[in-house]
């Protein structure tokens, strides 16, 4: 006799992640891990710290000039980072 509530492994894992509210944390980690690929080596070398709180990515850079330059590209950067993982994780960026 077959069980009536069969689901794929992917569906079961997704359900588990949602039940334990882990999906957002995993997506945030994926986004932070994609930073180097999205911004390139130069910006990556000047990045001291990245973290996400309440859909805002906080970025600490060691260069005021680079920080100023990235402020102008904030919207493009948000789109590129979210696109890199195919999930909208961040809505804003704050440079600290």
Backbone as CSV, one residue per row, in Angstrom:
resi,resn,N_x,N_y,N_z,CA_x,CA_y,CA_z,C_x,C_y,C_z
1,UNK,0.841,-1.186,0.000,0.000,0.000,0.000,0.883,1.246,0.000
2,UNK,0.581,2.194,-0.849,1.360,3.424,-0.982,0.873,4.485,-0.004
3,UNK,1.814,5.250,0.509,1.449,6.382,1.357,0.863,7.479,0.479
4,UNK,-0.118,8.179,0.989,-0.775,9.205,0.182,-0.082,10.553,0.255
5,UNK,0.826,10.713,1.183,1.497,12.008,1.327,2.956,11.945,0.889
6,UNK,3.195,11.321,-0.245,4.549,11.232,-0.772,4.998,12.585,-1.300
7,UNK,6.298,12.870,-1.129,6.867,14.091,-1.675,8.330,13.834,-2.008
8,UNK,8.851,14.664,-2.881,10.245,14.498,-3.268,11.148,14.919,-2.112
9,UNK,12.394,14.523,-2.196,13.363,14.906,-1.171,13.514,16.421,-1.122
10,UNK,13.525,17.061,-2.283,13.635,18.522,-2.345,12.472,19.182,-1.608
11,UNK,11.263,18.686,-1.841,10.088,19.240,-1.165,10.174,19.035,0.343
12,UNK,10.639,17.867,0.757,10.752,17.569,2.184,11.781,18.475,2.857
13,UNK,12.910,18.695,2.202,13.948,19.564,2.766,13.460,21.002,2.823
14,UNK,12.799,21.456,1.771,12.252,22.815,1.755,11.247,22.998,2.883
15,UNK,10.384,22.024,3.072,9.389,22.078,4.148,10.068,22.110,5.518
16,UNK,11.107,21.320,5.679,11.858,21.285,6.935,12.522,22.632,7.216
17,UNK,13.149,23.212,6.201,13.803,24.513,6.367,12.800,25.597,6.741
18,UNK,11.632,25.553,6.130,10.598,26.543,6.446,10.030,26.324,7.844
19,UNK,9.843,25.075,8.229,9.285,24.764,9.549,10.196,25.253,10.667
20,UNK,11.500,25.124,10.474,12.454,25.553,11.502,13.006,26.954,11.244
21,UNK,12.407,27.654,10.289,12.786,29.031,9.949,14.287,29.171,9.650
22,UNK,14.806,28.219,8.907,16.223,28.218,8.535,16.463,28.754,7.127
23,UNK,15.418,28.821,6.330,15.572,29.190,4.922,16.165,30.590,4.758
24,UNK,15.684,31.558,5.546,16.204,32.922,5.439,17.688,32.978,5.778
25,UNK,18.085,32.289,6.832,19.490,32.273,7.234,20.385,31.647,6.180
26,UNK,19.904,30.588,5.563,20.679,29.929,4.506,20.814,30.852,3.302
27,UNK,19.733,31.526,2.931,19.799,32.458,1.798,20.721,33.634,2.101
28,UNK,20.722,34.113,3.341,21.634,35.199,3.718,23.085,34.742,3.597
29,UNK,23.361,33.530,4.042,24.716,32.983,3.936,25.117,32.819,2.473
30,UNK,24.207,32.345,1.651,24.492,32.199,0.219,24.815,33.548,-0.408
31,UNK,24.057,34.582,-0.035,24.285,35.913,-0.593,25.660,36.437,-0.176
32,UNK,25.996,36.310,1.092,27.303,36.776,1.570,28.430,36.001,0.882
33,UNK,28.229,34.709,0.681,29.245,33.905,-0.004,29.387,34.274,-1.477
34,UNK,28.359,34.878,-2.065,28.433,35.280,-3.474,29.099,36.647,-3.651
35,UNK,29.382,37.345,-2.563,29.947,38.700,-2.602,31.182,38.782,-3.497
36,UNK,32.160,37.912,-3.281,33.413,37.956,-4.045,33.175,37.825,-5.550
37,UNK,32.290,36.920,-5.935,32.009,36.716,-7.361,31.263,37.893,-7.975
38,UNK,30.379,38.510,-7.216,29.565,39.609,-7.748,30.384,40.885,-7.895
39,UNK,31.185,41.224,-6.879,31.891,42.513,-6.902,33.296,42.436,-7.481
40,UNK,33.865,41.263,-7.547,35.212,41.122,-8.092,36.297,41.212,-7.037
41,UNK,37.513,40.905,-7.453,38.650,40.795,-6.542,39.026,42.121,-5.882
42,UNK,39.036,43.201,-6.637,39.460,44.494,-6.092,38.592,44.923,-4.913
43,UNK,37.286,44.933,-5.111,36.376,45.341,-4.037,36.416,44.323,-2.904
44,UNK,36.503,43.072,-3.248,36.557,42.014,-2.242,37.753,42.183,-1.302
45,UNK,38.886,42.574,-1.860,40.093,42.774,-1.040,39.933,43.911,-0.041
46,UNK,39.102,44.891,-0.369,38.903,46.048,0.505,37.699,45.881,1.439
47,UNK,37.051,44.731,1.369,35.895,44.458,2.225,36.377,43.843,3.531
48,UNK,36.040,44.489,4.631,36.451,43.996,5.943,35.375,43.162,6.626
49,UNK,34.108,43.513,6.413,33.037,42.807,7.109,31.736,42.930,6.329
50,UNK,30.961,41.845,6.332,29.630,41.807,5.715,28.679,41.115,6.678
51,UNK,27.509,41.692,6.874,26.473,40.991,7.623,25.105,41.540,7.234
52,UNK,24.080,40.739,7.481,22.719,41.103,7.102,21.844,41.143,8.344
53,UNK,21.065,42.222,8.464,20.071,42.366,9.526,18.817,42.974,8.908
54,UNK,17.697,42.325,9.096,16.399,42.841,8.642,16.424,43.298,7.180
55,UNK,16.891,42.408,6.318,16.932,42.636,4.862,17.852,43.782,4.440
56,UNK,18.780,44.162,5.310,19.765,45.195,4.987,21.155,44.584,5.074
57,UNK,21.940,44.757,4.013,23.322,44.292,3.988,24.214,45.415,4.490
58,UNK,24.970,45.132,5.537,25.920,46.094,6.088,27.305,45.716,5.580
59,UNK,28.006,46.701,5.043,29.317,46.469,4.442,30.328,47.415,5.066
60,UNK,31.415,46.844,5.572,32.511,47.659,6.094,33.677,47.539,5.124
61,UNK,34.118,48.685,4.622,35.229,48.740,3.668,36.400,49.484,4.293
62,UNK,37.601,49.221,3.812,38.784,49.910,4.337,39.178,51.118,3.483
63,UNK,38.329,51.492,2.532,38.627,52.600,1.627,37.424,53.539,1.533
64,UNK,37.614,54.784,1.966,36.538,55.777,1.897,36.159,56.074,0.446
65,UNK,37.140,56.105,-0.440,36.865,56.383,-1.854,36.008,55.274,-2.470
66,UNK,36.337,54.043,-2.158,35.569,52.909,-2.671,34.156,52.907,-2.079
67,UNK,34.057,53.221,-0.815,32.755,53.314,-0.149,31.876,54.348,-0.858
68,UNK,32.448,55.495,-1.156,31.722,56.553,-1.851,31.280,56.095,-3.243
69,UNK,32.157,55.426,-3.944,31.853,54.932,-5.292,30.717,53.904,-5.256
70,UNK,30.761,53.003,-4.286,29.736,51.964,-4.195,28.378,52.520,-3.768
71,UNK,28.379,53.632,-3.062,27.104,54.259,-2.687,26.299,54.631,-3.932
72,UNK,26.993,55.075,-4.971,26.319,55.437,-6.215,25.797,54.211,-6.966
73,UNK,26.396,53.062,-6.724,25.991,51.829,-7.406,25.138,50.936,-6.503
74,UNK,24.610,51.485,-5.433,23.870,50.716,-4.422,22.728,49.892,-5.035
75,UNK,21.873,50.509,-5.825,20.719,49.786,-6.385,21.143,48.661,-7.324
76,UNK,22.139,48.926,-8.140,22.645,47.893,-9.053,23.254,46.736,-8.263
77,UNK,23.946,47.064,-7.191,24.574,46.050,-6.342,23.517,45.175,-5.666
78,UNK,22.454,45.782,-5.183,21.361,45.024,-4.556,20.777,44.035,-5.562
79,UNK,20.493,44.509,-6.766,19.923,43.643,-7.803,20.877,42.509,-8.169
80,UNK,22.154,42.829,-8.312,23.143,41.816,-8.705,23.310,40.745,-7.632
81,UNK,23.341,41.150,-6.383,23.501,40.183,-5.290,22.279,39.276,-5.170
82,UNK,21.091,39.860,-5.224,19.872,39.045,-5.158,19.776,38.107,-6.356
83,UNK,20.157,38.601,-7.525,20.100,37.781,-8.739,21.092,36.616,-8.672
84,UNK,22.219,36.827,-8.021,23.252,35.788,-7.932,22.743,34.527,-7.244
85,UNK,21.772,34.676,-6.350,21.233,33.498,-5.662,19.758,33.258,-5.997
86,UNK,19.209,34.034,-6.921,17.823,33.884,-7.394,16.773,34.017,-6.293
87,UNK,17.085,34.812,-5.270,16.148,35.060,-4.173,16.338,36.500,-3.720
88,UNK,15.247,37.194,-3.430,15.379,38.554,-2.915,15.633,38.483,-1.409
89,UNK,16.879,38.670,-1.037,17.287,38.578,0.364,17.455,39.963,0.968
90,UNK,18.025,40.886,0.193,18.274,42.230,0.725,17.462,43.270,-0.035
91,UNK,17.100,44.319,0.690,16.375,45.439,0.092,17.174,46.733,0.169
92,UNK,18.207,46.740,1.002,19.000,47.951,1.184,20.437,47.575,1.521
93,UNK,21.334,48.535,1.339,22.742,48.374,1.702,23.152,49.586,2.515
94,UNK,23.864,49.329,3.604,24.408,50.399,4.437,25.916,50.198,4.505
95,UNK,26.659,51.262,4.224,28.115,51.207,4.307,28.534,51.759,5.664
96,UNK,29.319,50.974,6.385,29.754,51.386,7.726,31.253,51.536,7.785
